[in-house]
């Protein structure tokens, strides 16, 4: 199942959700990219997502209630290992969260896991552009967004926060503007979204996608 189809199906499955539309969009984008990567790499989608099955179904119940039954049948129950570095990112996101709650915990886990991927963070979250990432961080991690006043690249900034919290020095430059690698931390994060969306798609046109395409889900969700 292509990432775009997963995204469209999840959006269609959110019709009865009371969740915020932006949260729905972001979570659908992350899940779609994770499913796509897992299918391409031959690994479990939950590994690419950073959530175990119970947490993923809880997320779906909040934002994609129409998808829960299909996901419960198709997603395998597998433990998700979290290495020390990833846990440190989770900890930083937790410390600087705007709110608490189950949904926030799920976003923290997904963002920390997607930080392990090699592209710009906004691309590895399946977002349309860097501005959407800025909006996500401002809404859900406002104290952290305020700390990133110089608009450092978010992966760089998060790992700088991790290093600082653990007593390490990420770089020796006393002032960022004097650093020879300024562009590495602050350069443009241009590029195309990794998730092409069908702008014409609607809830009605995908209302039966959970049944019509459920046979394609196992390969992407194992």
N, C-alpha and C positions, 0 to 999 in steps of 0.2 A: 504494500500500500504506500503510495507516494506521500511525501511529507505534506504536500498541499492538500491531498485528500484527507489526511488525518486532521489537519487544521480545520478544514471545512466541516468535517463530521463532528469534531468537538464543539465548534461554534454552534452548529445546528443543535447539538445536544444540550446547549446552555439555555435554551428558550425558557425553561421553567426555573432557572436559577435566580436567586436573589443577589448574586454576587455582582460586584462592580464590573462594568463592561471592560474597563482597562485591565483589571485583574484577569478576567476571562480571556482576553486577547493575549496577554503575556503568557499565561499558563498554557494556552493552546499552542502558542508558538514554540515554547520550550519543549513541550511533549512531542510536537510534530518533528522537530529536529532530532530529538532523542530517538524516536521510533525509526527515523530515516537512517541515522548513524548506526543504530543497532542492527538493522537489516543489512546494511552494507558491510559491517564488520563481523557479522555473525555472532553477536553477543546479545545478552538480554537487554531489553529496552530500559529496565529499571536501573541497570548499571550506568547507562548514559544519563539517566534522569536524577539519580541520587536518592531515590525514595524506595522503601520496601513496598510490598504489595498493599499492606494495610494502609500505609500513609498515602499511596497513590489513589486508592479507592476512596479514602477520606477526602482528598483533594477533589476528585471527580464528583463526589457527593455534594460538595459545596458549590462547585462551579459548573460541572457538566452532569447534572443528575440523569439526563437521558442516556448517558453512556455507561453508567455504572454496571448494569447487568452484563453488557457485552464485554466490558473490560474485565469483570470478575471471572468470566468464563475463559477469556483468551490470554490474560497476562499470567505468567508463571510466578509461583511463589519462590523467590530466591533471596538469600541474604545479600545485603548491600554493604560491602566493606568500605570504611572511611579511614583513609590514612591520616597521619598526624598533621600534615600540611593542610589538607582539606578541612580537618576539624578546626584548625586555627582560623581559617577563613570563616567557617560557620560561627565560631566564637565572636569574631569581630563584628560580623553582621548582627549577631544576637545582642551584643552590647550596645550597638548604635541603632537598634530598631526603633521605629516610630510607634509601634504597637506590639502587643503580645497576642497570643492565640494560635490555634492550630494552623490556620492558613498562612500566617507569618512564618511559622516553623517550616512549613512545606516550601515556601519561597526561598527561605534561607538555605535549605538543603539543596534545592535545584540550582540556585545561583552558584553556590560553592562547588558543586560538581561540574557545572559548565565552565567554571574558571580553569578546569584542567584541560580544556580543549585548546587548540593552537591558534584560533583566529581572534579577532577583536571580540570582546565580550558581547557586544550587541549582536554580532553575527552568530556567536555560539548560543545565544538565547533565542535565535530565530526572529529577532526584531527587525523592523523595517529600516531603522537608521539609529545613529547614536543618540539622537534627541529622545527617542523612546526610552533608551536606557537611562538617560538623565531624568526623565519623568518618573521612571520606576524607582530609581534611587531616592529621588526627592520625596516621593509619596510614602515609600515604605521604610526608608532609612534616612530620614531627614537630618539627624545629627551628623551622620557620616557625610551626606551631601554637602552640608555646611562646612565641614572640615576640608573638603576638596575644592577650596575656593579658586585654586589656579587651574581647575579643570584638567587635572592629570588623567591620563588614560586609566580606566577603572581597574583593570587587572593590576597594573603597576601600583596604583594607589592602595588597593586592598592588600597586596603583598608587602607594601611599605608599612602599612598599619600592623600587619602580622609581625614583621621583623621588629618594629618598634616596641610592640607589646612583649616580645620575648627577649628584648635586650640586645638585639643585633643591629648593625648599621648596614642599611641596604647599599649606600654609596658614600663615597668620601667627600663629595662636593659640598661645601658649606652653604652655597646658595644655588638653587636649581638653574637660574639664568646664567650662571658661570660654568655650568657643566658642559663638557664637549658632547655629551649624548643627550642633550636637552630634547632633541626631536624624538628620541626613543620613548620618552615618558610623556611628552606633550604634543607630539606631531599629530597631524590630521589622521583620523580613523575612517578614511574614505573606503569605499567598496560597495559591493552589491549585497543585498540581503541574501542569506542562504535559503530563505523560504519564499518562493514565488507564490503569491496568493491570487486567487481568482476574484477580481474586483466585482464581478457581476454575480457572484454566488449569493444565495439567500437561504434563509432558514427553510423556506418551503421547498426549494429545489433539492435540499439535502435531508429532508425530514426522515426519509427511509434509509439513509446511508448505513445506519447501524445494522440493518438486516441485509441490505443489498450487497454490502462489502464485508460483512463479518467473516467471510471465508478467506479474505486477504489479511485479516488482522493477525492470525497466529504467527506468520512468518516475521512480521514486524514486532510482535509482542512477546515472543518466546524468551 
